[in-house]
Structure formats: structure tokens, C-alpha cells
Amino acid sequence: AGVLIDTRMMLGFGGGHISGAINIGGTPMLSIWAGWLLEPDQPILLVLDSDTKVEEIVKYFLRTGYSNFAGYLAGGMTSWDNAGFELDEVDQMTVHEVKKADTTLQVVDVRAPSEWEEGHVPGAIHMFLPDLRKKSAQLDKSRPVAVYCDSGYRASIGTSILKQEGFDAVYNIPGSWQAWKKAKFPISGGKSEN
């Protein structure tokens, strides 16, 4: 079966997307994450910000060796919405809401191990994004999950993977680690505790 890749940025994806889509934002970083996360022979179906972006986005995939395109959603999400099809959503949770949340909230850090070691949100669970799918079984599906990375780009990929794995209450943390640090919230790990 093909894979549906929604290349809109986090807030657009969060606001409404096709169920089962993976959100890999349409920036040059797409090449890297497609390489980590997709099977090389999977047919790719694209959702774009606008139809004019097709060539640019296809280039990002080709860089990583993906050339099996099943097509794209003509007219983007507007045409999907206008047809009255169902939408799935990912709500956003600010760093302030995360800090105030009770212990039922599972906070997942999908950054690289080196980033995690430099400091992380106290009580967060580290699951490097390429390992998230197989490690997600360690999370409790009955409790909400909020995902963060450095700025929110990888977090949105992470939330879309957790949705595919059957997690219902999944949140993105826009601004992610950068926002947490700027808010001067407590930090675990990193140089301050050594």
C-alpha cells in the first residue's frame, strides 16, 4: 500500500488532515526524514500547500532516492474539505500548558540522543524519532501524549506516527524545546546538573 505524506507545516496539518497521513513539512529537511522513515519502494501520495509546489517537493524526495509517486491531492486540503470528507486533527499544546499539566500527560522528546543529553523537559520520555514507531508500545494509549523536538517540525512527524499507531489524544508542542527554554522553565540533564 502507498503512504500518504502531508507536506504542510505543523499548524496546517494539526488543524485538519486526512486520517493516516504522515506530516513531513515541505522544507529541505524532508529529504532527511523521508530517508529515515519511509520504505524505498512505497508509492507516495502527496498533500501539498498548493499545487504549484509539486516540483519542489518531488525534488526533496528524489534527493533521497524516492521516485515512486502515486500522485497528489489536486487542489490540496481545500478540495478534500469541499468534498465533505472526514478530517483528523492534532491539537497544539503550548509549553505553558505542558508545564501545568498533571502527571497523566506523557511528554515525549523525539530529538537525537545528543540533543536529549544537553537538556530536556523534566519527566519527558526520550524516543528518537526514527525509533518512535517501534518504541511507542512503551507508552500508555489511554493517557494523552504531547510530543516535542527542537522547534516543532519533527514533533509533528512524531504525532502523525503515533496517530497511525492508534494513539488518540496526541498533541504537538509548537516552539518545542526552543519555547521551553525561552520561557525559562526547569531543565533536566544537560550541563547544569553535571
Backbone as a chain_set.jsonl record, in Angstrom:
{"seq": "AGVLIDTRMMLGFGGGHISGAINIGGTPMLSIWAGWLLEPDQPILLVLDSDTKVEEIVKYFLRTGYSNFAGYLAGGMTSWDNAGFELDEVDQMTVHEVKKADTTLQVVDVRAPSEWEEGHVPGAIHMFLPDLRKKSAQLDKSRPVAVYCDSGYRASIGTSILKQEGFDAVYNIPGSWQAWKKAKFPISGGKSEN", "coords": {"N": [[0.839, -1.205, 0.0], [0.325, 2.322, -0.528], [1.872, 5.322, 0.84], [0.685, 8.132, 2.561], [1.749, 11.342, 2.427], [1.705, 14.317, 4.064], [2.648, 17.45, 3.313], [2.369, 19.922, 4.433], [2.933, 22.585, 6.847], [3.268, 22.274, 10.466], [1.024, 23.56, 11.906], [-0.967, 23.793, 9.995], [-1.332, 21.103, 9.28], [-2.077, 20.1, 11.794], [-4.517, 21.398, 12.176], [-6.303, 20.133, 10.452], [-6.375, 17.11, 8.742], [-5.962, 14.335, 6.432], [-6.943, 11.241, 7.624], [-4.487, 9.028, 8.832], [-2.365, 10.11, 7.47], [1.105, 11.003, 7.173], [2.945, 13.62, 8.542], [5.31, 15.401, 7.02], [6.957, 18.184, 6.824], [7.239, 20.484, 4.053], [10.122, 21.27, 3.554], [13.703, 21.592, 2.926], [14.573, 19.718, 4.823], [12.875, 17.616, 4.588], [13.931, 15.659, 2.887], [15.803, 14.297, 4.494], [14.203, 13.166, 6.556], [12.361, 11.639, 5.15], [14.086, 9.728, 4.188], [14.854, 8.436, 6.583], [12.384, 7.394, 7.474], [10.655, 6.204, 5.593], [9.737, 3.413, 3.493], [11.766, 2.422, 0.771], [10.471, 1.583, -1.592], [7.832, 2.208, -1.368], [4.817, 3.463, -2.707], [4.234, 6.929, -3.039], [1.883, 9.274, -1.996], [0.939, 12.589, -2.237], [0.095, 15.411, -0.169], [-0.197, 18.79, -0.573], [0.774, 22.228, 0.152], [0.106, 23.957, -1.921], [-0.802, 23.365, -5.347], [1.214, 24.269, -6.954], [3.56, 23.654, -5.766], [4.425, 21.138, -6.356], [6.709, 20.304, -7.997], [8.956, 21.24, -6.533], [8.679, 19.847, -4.063], [8.749, 17.176, -4.927], [11.395, 17.079, -5.807], [12.771, 17.134, -3.331], [12.176, 14.58, -2.388], [13.321, 13.006, -4.413], [16.045, 13.456, -4.028], [16.626, 11.758, -1.943], [16.266, 9.4, -3.123], [13.68, 8.519, -3.618], [11.266, 7.721, -5.925], [8.872, 6.785, -6.617], [5.972, 7.885, -7.203], [2.593, 8.132, -6.415], [0.862, 10.108, -6.906], [-0.795, 13.295, -6.344], [-2.907, 15.194, -4.103], [-5.086, 16.937, -5.826], [-5.718, 20.362, -5.751], [-5.38, 20.393, -3.092], [-5.974, 20.377, 0.518], [-8.23, 21.942, 0.567], [-9.883, 21.099, -1.514], [-10.469, 18.56, -0.571], [-11.812, 19.15, 1.841], [-14.014, 20.562, 0.755], [-15.292, 18.528, -0.521], [-16.447, 17.298, 1.519], [-15.293, 15.259, 2.986], [-14.024, 13.199, 5.716], [-12.085, 14.51, 8.474], [-9.038, 14.404, 10.323], [-7.475, 15.49, 13.353], [-4.75, 17.22, 15.001], [-4.229, 18.441, 18.062], [-2.765, 21.438, 19.433], [-0.454, 22.067, 22.031], [0.675, 24.388, 24.291], [3.951, 25.247, 25.649], [3.502, 26.265, 28.16], [1.074, 25.111, 28.909], [1.878, 22.472, 28.973], [3.705, 22.497, 31.084], [1.957, 23.012, 33.185], [0.409, 20.775, 33.169], [-1.036, 17.736, 34.519], [0.227, 14.63, 35.96], [-0.769, 12.709, 34.275], [-0.219, 13.292, 31.687], [1.847, 12.252, 29.083], [4.984, 13.145, 28.136], [6.829, 13.33, 25.277], [10.042, 13.28, 23.939], [11.448, 13.671, 20.874], [13.919, 14.176, 19.855], [17.388, 13.891, 18.774], [19.745, 11.653, 20.423], [22.02, 13.132, 21.335], [21.024, 15.729, 21.551], [19.077, 15.377, 23.52], [20.694, 14.721, 25.717], [21.893, 17.148, 26.226], [20.026, 18.519, 27.619], [16.621, 18.465, 28.766], [12.977, 18.415, 28.929], [11.789, 18.14, 32.204], [10.864, 14.933, 33.367], [10.18, 14.013, 30.879], [9.965, 11.542, 28.235], [12.375, 9.886, 26.401], [12.38, 9.249, 23.006], [13.858, 8.676, 20.208], [13.104, 10.004, 17.051], [13.315, 8.232, 14.621], [13.018, 5.776, 15.927], [10.583, 5.825, 17.067], [8.158, 4.582, 16.194], [8.501, 1.802, 16.745], [9.058, 1.927, 19.472], [6.815, 3.035, 20.569], [5.026, 1.34, 21.781], [5.692, 1.253, 24.411], [4.413, 3.345, 25.561], [1.421, 4.578, 27.186], [-1.643, 4.058, 25.827], [-4.031, 4.97, 26.781], [-3.621, 7.338, 27.987], [-3.018, 10.897, 27.548], [-0.648, 12.17, 25.109], [2.051, 14.325, 24.589], [4.157, 15.741, 22.182], [7.499, 16.766, 21.593], [10.21, 18.496, 19.877], [12.999, 20.192, 18.653], [12.023, 22.578, 17.48], [9.472, 22.013, 16.581], [9.025, 20.835, 14.122], [9.927, 18.098, 13.757], [8.417, 17.046, 15.815], [5.837, 17.135, 14.834], [5.939, 15.24, 12.819], [6.295, 13.089, 14.498], [3.841, 13.077, 16.028], [2.082, 12.384, 14.015], [2.904, 9.797, 13.427], [2.331, 8.494, 15.853], [-0.459, 8.753, 15.836], [-1.038, 7.041, 13.696], [-0.328, 4.706, 14.936], [-2.405, 4.288, 16.603], [-2.859, 5.976, 18.779], [-4.895, 8.258, 20.465], [-5.335, 10.731, 21.9], [-3.275, 12.978, 21.142], [-0.789, 15.444, 21.133], [0.829, 18.276, 19.659], [3.727, 20.215, 20.389], [4.114, 23.364, 19.754], [6.941, 25.358, 18.874], [8.316, 23.992, 20.76], [11.278, 22.707, 22.238], [12.804, 25.049, 22.037], [10.945, 27.013, 22.77], [10.368, 26.165, 25.37], [12.808, 26.611, 26.669], [13.069, 29.396, 26.294], [10.967, 30.265, 27.844], [12.053, 29.95, 30.251], [11.736, 27.656, 31.822], [12.115, 24.815, 34.114], [14.919, 22.582, 33.599], [16.008, 19.327, 32.83], [18.87, 17.163, 33.095], [21.725, 17.789, 30.957], [24.253, 20.399, 31.038], [23.996, 21.859, 33.39], [23.519, 20.203, 35.575], [25.737, 18.65, 35.899]], "CA": [[0.0, 0.0, 0.0], [1.077, 3.571, -0.586], [1.925, 6.126, 2.056], [0.186, 9.482, 2.335], [2.619, 12.318, 3.079], [1.162, 15.67, 4.077], [3.851, 18.279, 3.379], [2.085, 21.235, 5.009], [3.61, 22.747, 8.123], [2.625, 21.713, 11.65], [-0.281, 24.096, 12.302], [-1.91, 23.426, 8.937], [-1.596, 19.675, 9.454], [-2.807, 19.923, 13.051], [-5.868, 21.918, 12.035], [-7.151, 19.173, 9.756], [-5.66, 16.33, 7.731], [-6.557, 13.05, 6.079], [-6.575, 10.229, 8.606], [-3.427, 8.119, 8.407], [-1.269, 10.816, 6.8], [2.297, 11.365, 7.937], [3.264, 15.018, 8.285], [6.722, 15.777, 6.862], [6.859, 19.522, 6.253], [7.918, 20.652, 2.764], [11.368, 22.049, 3.565], [14.791, 20.672, 2.557], [14.694, 18.642, 5.823], [12.03, 16.498, 4.17], [14.799, 14.62, 2.316], [16.404, 13.531, 5.588], [13.214, 12.376, 7.301], [11.83, 10.609, 4.244], [15.113, 8.687, 4.19], [14.781, 7.695, 7.847], [11.096, 6.855, 7.907], [9.817, 5.562, 4.58], [10.297, 2.29, 2.739], [12.16, 2.989, -0.518], [9.608, 1.235, -2.735], [6.436, 2.578, -1.088], [4.274, 4.557, -3.53], [3.982, 8.119, -2.233], [0.79, 10.151, -2.377], [1.261, 13.852, -1.578], [-0.8, 16.528, 0.098], [0.675, 19.964, -0.672], [0.223, 23.553, 0.458], [-0.556, 24.351, -3.159], [-0.407, 22.512, -6.47], [2.42, 24.811, -7.588], [4.744, 23.167, -5.032], [4.71, 19.742, -6.71], [8.083, 20.071, -8.467], [9.888, 21.476, -5.426], [8.55, 18.761, -3.092], [9.232, 15.955, -5.583], [12.864, 17.179, -5.768], [13.242, 16.735, -1.996], [12.083, 13.116, -2.323], [14.275, 12.418, -5.359], [17.36, 13.542, -3.388], [16.791, 10.598, -1.059], [16.084, 8.191, -3.928], [12.273, 8.129, -3.78], [10.766, 8.168, -7.222], [7.6, 6.106, -6.86], [4.89, 8.781, -6.8], [1.259, 7.691, -6.819], [0.126, 11.303, -7.301], [-1.024, 14.251, -5.263], [-4.29, 15.616, -3.936], [-5.283, 18.166, -6.602], [-6.493, 21.357, -5.004], [-4.994, 20.308, -1.676], [-6.989, 20.078, 1.526], [-9.462, 22.681, 0.278], [-10.77, 20.244, -2.317], [-10.895, 17.48, 0.333], [-12.836, 19.735, 2.723], [-15.2, 20.9, -0.034], [-15.986, 17.282, -0.872], [-17.135, 16.831, 2.73], [-14.667, 14.064, 3.549], [-13.683, 13.292, 7.121], [-10.778, 15.062, 8.836], [-8.453, 14.086, 11.612], [-6.799, 16.693, 13.852], [-3.787, 17.121, 16.095], [-4.302, 19.702, 18.804], [-1.487, 22.009, 19.856], [-0.367, 22.351, 23.457], [1.819, 25.285, 24.488], [4.861, 24.824, 26.723], [2.883, 26.66, 29.432], [0.083, 24.076, 29.231], [2.632, 21.245, 29.295], [4.267, 22.672, 32.426], [0.853, 22.964, 34.156], [-0.34, 19.517, 33.041], [-0.797, 16.783, 35.606], [1.121, 13.509, 35.619], [-1.318, 11.779, 33.278], [0.333, 13.641, 30.373], [3.137, 11.672, 28.73], [5.711, 14.085, 27.295], [7.813, 12.561, 24.514], [11.094, 14.053, 23.269], [11.857, 12.861, 19.709], [15.191, 14.677, 19.339], [18.519, 12.961, 18.747], [20.318, 11.425, 21.761], [22.93, 14.219, 21.731], [20.193, 16.868, 21.956], [18.463, 14.979, 24.794], [21.708, 14.776, 26.777], [22.195, 18.55, 26.541], [18.955, 19.033, 28.462], [15.271, 18.117, 28.304], [11.857, 18.733, 29.809], [11.745, 17.186, 33.315], [9.824, 13.904, 33.286], [9.937, 13.592, 29.485], [10.425, 10.209, 27.812], [13.133, 10.081, 25.157], [12.19, 8.272, 21.928], [14.395, 9.274, 18.985], [12.063, 9.906, 16.021], [13.324, 7.007, 13.802], [12.664, 4.6, 16.741], [9.305, 6.083, 17.737], [7.119, 3.608, 15.852], [8.631, 0.54, 17.495], [9.084, 2.172, 20.927], [5.544, 3.612, 21.029], [4.339, 0.326, 22.589], [6.026, 1.518, 25.819], [3.538, 4.417, 26.043], [0.066, 4.173, 27.561], [-2.593, 4.619, 24.855], [-5.206, 5.548, 27.455], [-3.237, 8.651, 28.514], [-2.597, 11.826, 26.495], [0.776, 12.259, 24.787], [2.486, 15.566, 23.933], [5.448, 15.463, 21.55], [8.302, 17.939, 21.254], [11.551, 18.338, 19.312], [13.669, 21.47, 18.911], [11.17, 23.703, 17.095], [8.12, 21.529, 16.288], [8.978, 20.146, 12.818], [9.985, 16.648, 13.975], [7.312, 16.687, 16.709], [4.645, 16.917, 14.022], [6.125, 13.896, 12.219], [6.065, 12.158, 15.61], [2.418, 12.943, 16.363], [1.38, 11.665, 12.938], [3.246, 8.371, 13.589], [1.555, 7.985, 16.998], [-1.847, 8.614, 15.366], [-1.085, 5.798, 12.913], [-0.186, 3.58, 15.872], [-3.648, 4.137, 17.371], [-2.98, 6.901, 19.902], [-5.982, 9.165, 20.15], [-5.079, 12.061, 22.464], [-1.89, 13.313, 20.819], [-0.608, 16.894, 20.996], [2.091, 18.876, 19.237], [4.138, 21.364, 21.194], [4.742, 24.332, 18.856], [8.065, 26.044, 19.508], [9.001, 22.873, 21.399], [12.387, 22.927, 23.177], [13.184, 26.468, 21.992], [9.946, 27.745, 23.554], [10.542, 25.756, 26.774], [13.991, 27.323, 27.187], [12.791, 30.843, 26.325], [10.051, 30.509, 28.968], [12.895, 29.751, 31.439], [11.199, 26.563, 32.633], [13.179, 23.921, 34.592], [15.541, 21.695, 32.601], [16.688, 18.153, 33.383], [20.048, 16.758, 32.313], [22.487, 18.939, 30.456], [25.463, 20.782, 31.762], [23.71, 22.481, 34.678], [23.481, 19.229, 36.66], [26.968, 17.855, 35.963]], "C": [[0.866, 1.244, 0.0], [1.072, 4.284, 0.756], [1.518, 7.553, 1.698], [1.05, 10.453, 3.126], [2.024, 13.703, 2.927], [2.342, 16.612, 4.31], [3.576, 19.698, 3.886], [2.796, 21.359, 6.36], [2.671, 22.374, 9.269], [1.223, 22.235, 11.935], [-1.349, 23.785, 11.267], [-2.326, 21.972, 9.064], [-2.461, 19.445, 10.693], [-4.262, 20.324, 12.941], [-6.812, 20.988, 11.31], [-6.381, 18.459, 8.675], [-6.399, 15.027, 7.456], [-6.037, 12.009, 7.056], [-5.509, 9.297, 8.041], [-2.255, 8.788, 7.723], [-0.096, 11.004, 7.744], [2.661, 12.788, 7.543], [4.777, 15.211, 8.221], [6.713, 17.097, 6.102], [7.747, 19.705, 5.031], [9.084, 21.612, 2.805], [12.477, 21.09, 3.141], [15.007, 19.529, 3.564], [13.86, 17.426, 5.454], [12.881, 15.346, 3.641], [15.337, 13.696, 3.406], [15.372, 12.602, 6.22], [12.523, 11.338, 6.431], [12.804, 9.427, 4.241], [15.089, 7.822, 5.439], [13.522, 6.845, 7.955], [10.314, 6.064, 6.873], [10.536, 4.383, 3.942], [10.588, 2.785, 1.326], [11.19, 2.699, -1.668], [8.143, 1.593, -2.509], [5.964, 3.655, -2.057], [3.873, 5.727, -2.628], [2.852, 8.945, -2.841], [0.964, 11.432, -1.573], [0.056, 14.74, -1.317], [0.103, 17.754, 0.199], [-0.038, 21.215, -0.187], [-0.528, 24.091, -0.741], [0.009, 23.522, -4.3], [0.895, 22.992, -7.122], [3.703, 24.28, -6.938], [5.183, 21.765, -5.466], [6.179, 19.517, -7.069], [9.1, 20.192, -7.348], [9.877, 20.296, -4.453], [9.084, 17.453, -3.676], [10.769, 15.923, -5.57], [13.428, 16.721, -4.432], [13.217, 15.217, -1.839], [13.14, 12.46, -3.212], [15.694, 12.416, -4.797], [17.664, 12.322, -2.538], [16.541, 9.294, -1.828], [14.653, 7.711, -4.06], [11.761, 8.636, -5.116], [9.417, 7.549, -7.56], [6.45, 6.978, -6.347], [3.557, 8.283, -7.34], [0.426, 8.888, -7.272], [0.012, 12.271, -6.145], [-2.486, 14.65, -5.249], [-4.476, 16.958, -4.64], [-6.166, 19.13, -5.833], [-6.24, 21.292, -3.515], [-6.155, 20.019, -0.747], [-8.293, 20.831, 1.285], [-10.424, 21.809, -0.515], [-11.291, 19.07, -1.478], [-12.027, 17.981, 1.238], [-14.142, 19.982, 1.971], [-15.986, 19.669, -0.445], [-16.685, 16.684, 0.352], [-16.546, 15.576, 3.336], [-14.26, 14.309, 5.008], [-12.274, 13.837, 7.338], [-10.329, 14.524, 10.177], [-7.694, 15.336, 12.053], [-5.713, 16.319, 14.846], [-3.836, 18.461, 16.8], [-2.901, 20.147, 19.211], [-1.564, 22.283, 21.353], [0.862, 23.235, 23.673], [2.724, 24.747, 25.591], [4.281, 25.177, 28.094], [1.855, 25.622, 29.872], [0.779, 22.774, 29.626], [3.151, 21.331, 30.732], [3.181, 22.532, 33.491], [0.154, 21.6, 34.184], [-0.049, 18.588, 34.22], [-0.013, 15.584, 35.073], [0.516, 12.523, 34.624], [-0.718, 12.058, 31.896], [1.703, 12.992, 30.185], [3.821, 12.627, 27.761], [6.849, 13.323, 26.615], [8.745, 13.502, 23.76], [11.62, 13.201, 22.126], [13.19, 13.332, 19.116], [16.263, 13.584, 19.369], [19.091, 12.799, 20.162], [21.236, 12.562, 22.235], [22.16, 15.448, 22.205], [19.572, 16.614, 23.335], [19.45, 15.157, 25.938], [22.051, 16.21, 27.16], [21.133, 19.194, 27.426], [17.598, 18.721, 27.876], [14.228, 18.53, 29.337], [11.827, 17.698, 30.936], [10.579, 16.206, 33.175], [9.523, 13.425, 31.877], [10.504, 12.192, 29.248], [11.165, 10.413, 26.499], [12.876, 8.934, 24.184], [12.624, 8.941, 20.631], [13.438, 8.973, 17.833], [12.136, 8.64, 15.157], [12.939, 5.741, 14.578], [11.251, 4.692, 17.302], [8.266, 5.008, 17.453], [7.265, 2.333, 16.675], [8.621, 0.742, 19.011], [7.739, 2.65, 21.464], [4.742, 2.638, 21.885], [4.611, 0.531, 24.082], [5.147, 2.625, 26.412], [2.148, 3.873, 26.336], [-0.944, 4.865, 26.64], [-3.789, 5.289, 25.525], [-4.895, 6.932, 28.033], [-2.8, 9.574, 27.379], [-1.075, 11.88, 26.332], [1.033, 13.603, 24.115], [3.908, 15.346, 23.433], [6.188, 16.767, 21.278], [9.623, 17.541, 20.618], [12.273, 19.648, 19.611], [12.731, 22.643, 18.618], [9.728, 23.283, 16.806], [8.012, 20.732, 15.002], [8.961, 18.62, 12.998], [8.857, 16.177, 14.885], [6.063, 16.365, 15.902], [4.734, 15.593, 13.254], [5.777, 12.859, 13.286], [4.599, 11.967, 15.951], [1.69, 12.169, 15.271], [1.692, 10.162, 12.989], [2.433, 7.773, 14.739], [0.079, 7.827, 16.632], [-2.0, 7.307, 14.581], [-1.041, 4.566, 13.816], [-1.387, 3.462, 16.818], [-3.745, 4.989, 18.629], [-4.009, 7.959, 19.529], [-5.677, 10.581, 20.616], [-3.602, 12.413, 22.3], [-1.801, 14.814, 20.555], [0.784, 17.227, 20.477], [2.434, 19.986, 20.205], [4.846, 22.357, 20.268], [5.848, 25.092, 19.583], [8.941, 25.088, 20.287], [10.102, 23.296, 22.375], [12.8, 24.403, 23.219], [12.234, 27.286, 22.873], [10.092, 27.435, 25.046], [11.703, 26.538, 27.404], [13.717, 28.829, 27.31], [11.853, 31.209, 27.46], [10.777, 30.354, 30.309], [12.308, 28.709, 32.396], [12.346, 25.64, 33.06], [13.652, 22.959, 33.507], [16.195, 20.533, 33.345], [17.869, 17.798, 32.485], [20.838, 17.982, 31.904], [23.57, 19.364, 31.429], [25.18, 21.317, 33.166], [23.786, 21.479, 35.833], [24.772, 18.439, 36.806], [27.895, 18.361, 37.052]], "O": [[2.003, 1.222, 0.471], [0.36, 3.897, 1.683], [1.941, 8.104, 0.682], [1.083, 10.398, 4.355], [1.857, 14.206, 1.815], [2.964, 16.582, 5.371], [4.435, 20.574, 3.786], [3.21, 20.357, 6.943], [1.469, 22.186, 9.084], [0.315, 21.442, 12.182], [-2.504, 23.542, 11.616], [-3.507, 21.639, 8.97], [-3.441, 18.702, 10.655], [-5.139, 19.69, 13.527], [-8.021, 21.049, 11.535], [-5.799, 19.091, 7.794], [-7.341, 14.669, 8.162], [-4.831, 11.91, 7.287], [-5.618, 8.833, 6.906], [-1.256, 8.134, 7.421], [-0.271, 11.145, 8.954], [2.684, 13.127, 6.36], [5.451, 15.187, 9.251], [6.491, 17.128, 4.892], [8.852, 19.168, 4.963], [9.048, 22.66, 2.161], [12.228, 19.892, 3.007], [15.56, 18.489, 3.206], [14.107, 16.327, 5.951], [12.587, 14.183, 3.916], [15.327, 12.474, 3.261], [15.622, 11.41, 6.4], [12.141, 10.274, 6.918], [12.388, 8.269, 4.286], [15.283, 6.609, 5.361], [13.564, 5.722, 8.456], [9.399, 5.323, 7.232], [11.764, 4.35, 3.857], [9.766, 3.486, 0.736], [11.099, 3.483, -2.613], [7.301, 1.315, -3.362], [6.644, 4.669, -2.217], [3.25, 5.533, -1.585], [2.861, 9.269, -4.028], [1.12, 11.375, -0.354], [-0.872, 14.816, -2.122], [1.062, 17.756, 0.971], [-1.265, 21.27, -0.119], [-1.638, 24.608, -0.619], [1.14, 23.039, -4.239], [1.594, 22.21, -7.767], [4.795, 24.434, -7.485], [6.203, 21.263, -4.993], [6.823, 18.633, -6.505], [9.997, 19.359, -7.22], [10.934, 19.801, -4.062], [9.789, 16.71, -2.994], [11.371, 14.871, -5.35], [14.432, 16.011, -4.387], [14.117, 14.633, -1.236], [13.776, 11.483, -2.816], [16.462, 11.489, -5.054], [18.815, 11.902, -2.426], [16.598, 8.21, -1.247], [14.418, 6.612, -4.561], [11.815, 9.831, -5.403], [8.884, 7.757, -8.65], [6.01, 6.833, -5.207], [3.398, 8.044, -8.537], [-0.594, 8.719, -7.942], [0.638, 12.093, -5.1], [-3.21, 14.475, -6.23], [-4.072, 17.997, -4.118], [-7.226, 18.759, -5.329], [-6.828, 22.059, -2.752], [-7.186, 19.489, -1.162], [-9.35, 20.402, 1.75], [-11.623, 21.775, -0.237], [-12.43, 18.638, -1.658], [-13.059, 17.326, 1.383], [-15.226, 19.665, 2.461], [-17.19, 19.742, -0.69], [-17.417, 15.7, 0.244], [-17.211, 14.892, 4.115], [-14.166, 15.447, 5.467], [-11.387, 13.654, 6.504], [-11.143, 14.227, 11.051], [-7.311, 16.154, 11.217], [-5.746, 15.248, 15.453], [-3.524, 19.495, 16.209], [-1.979, 19.338, 19.316], [-2.608, 22.68, 21.872], [1.968, 22.866, 23.279], [2.314, 23.891, 26.375], [4.534, 24.478, 29.076], [1.766, 25.288, 31.054], [0.313, 22.061, 30.516], [3.054, 20.373, 31.498], [3.435, 22.0, 34.572], [-0.601, 21.304, 35.11], [1.019, 18.639, 34.831], [0.358, 15.531, 33.901], [1.198, 11.602, 34.174], [-0.704, 11.18, 31.033], [2.601, 13.155, 31.011], [3.296, 12.891, 26.68], [7.714, 12.749, 27.277], [8.302, 14.398, 23.041], [12.178, 12.129, 22.359], [13.552, 12.936, 18.008], [16.058, 12.503, 19.92], [18.945, 13.689, 21.0], [21.223, 12.912, 23.415], [22.58, 16.129, 23.141], [19.539, 17.496, 24.194], [19.098, 15.677, 26.997], [22.457, 16.467, 28.294], [21.332, 20.3, 27.928], [17.421, 18.708, 26.658], [14.55, 18.935, 30.454], [11.84, 16.498, 30.662], [9.449, 16.607, 32.897], [8.702, 12.527, 31.69], [11.394, 11.73, 29.962], [10.639, 11.044, 25.582], [13.128, 7.774, 24.509], [11.855, 9.685, 20.023], [13.011, 7.832, 17.655], [11.1, 8.004, 14.963], [12.571, 4.737, 13.968], [10.77, 3.755, 17.939], [7.567, 4.566, 18.365], [6.29, 1.834, 17.237], [8.227, -0.156, 19.755], [7.532, 2.673, 22.678], [3.867, 3.062, 22.639], [3.857, 0.044, 24.924], [5.136, 2.823, 27.627], [1.748, 2.839, 25.802], [-1.087, 6.087, 26.662], [-4.483, 6.089, 24.897], [-5.795, 7.621, 28.513], [-2.275, 9.11, 26.366], [-0.323, 11.666, 27.283], [0.322, 13.982, 23.184], [4.759, 14.833, 24.159], [5.606, 17.742, 20.803], [10.101, 16.419, 20.785], [12.164, 20.164, 20.723], [12.647, 23.587, 19.404], [8.841, 24.137, 16.789], [7.026, 20.025, 14.795], [8.091, 17.937, 12.458], [8.385, 15.047, 14.756], [5.319, 15.443, 16.234], [3.727, 14.911, 13.064], [5.068, 11.888, 13.024], [4.147, 10.839, 16.144], [0.785, 11.387, 15.56], [0.842, 9.343, 12.637], [1.903, 6.668, 14.613], [-0.566, 6.874, 17.068], [-2.962, 6.563, 14.773], [-1.631, 3.53, 13.51], [-1.384, 2.631, 17.726], [-4.619, 4.756, 19.463], [-3.996, 8.488, 18.418], [-5.748, 11.526, 19.83], [-2.788, 12.178, 23.193], [-2.631, 15.381, 19.844], [1.77, 16.566, 20.802], [1.549, 20.624, 20.774], [6.044, 22.219, 20.018], [5.713, 25.428, 20.76], [10.138, 25.317, 20.462], [9.879, 24.146, 23.236], [13.107, 24.943, 24.282], [12.674, 28.15, 23.631], [9.959, 28.326, 25.885], [11.594, 27.052, 28.517], [14.087, 29.456, 28.303], [11.916, 32.319, 27.988], [10.197, 30.592, 31.368], [12.375, 28.86, 33.616], [13.42, 25.665, 32.459], [12.891, 22.575, 32.619], [16.855, 20.732, 34.365], [17.873, 18.088, 31.288], [20.643, 19.074, 32.439], [23.764, 18.768, 32.488], [26.043, 21.233, 34.041], [24.089, 21.869, 36.96], [24.902, 17.639, 37.733], [28.977, 17.809, 37.248]]}, "num_chains": 1, "name": "protein.A"}
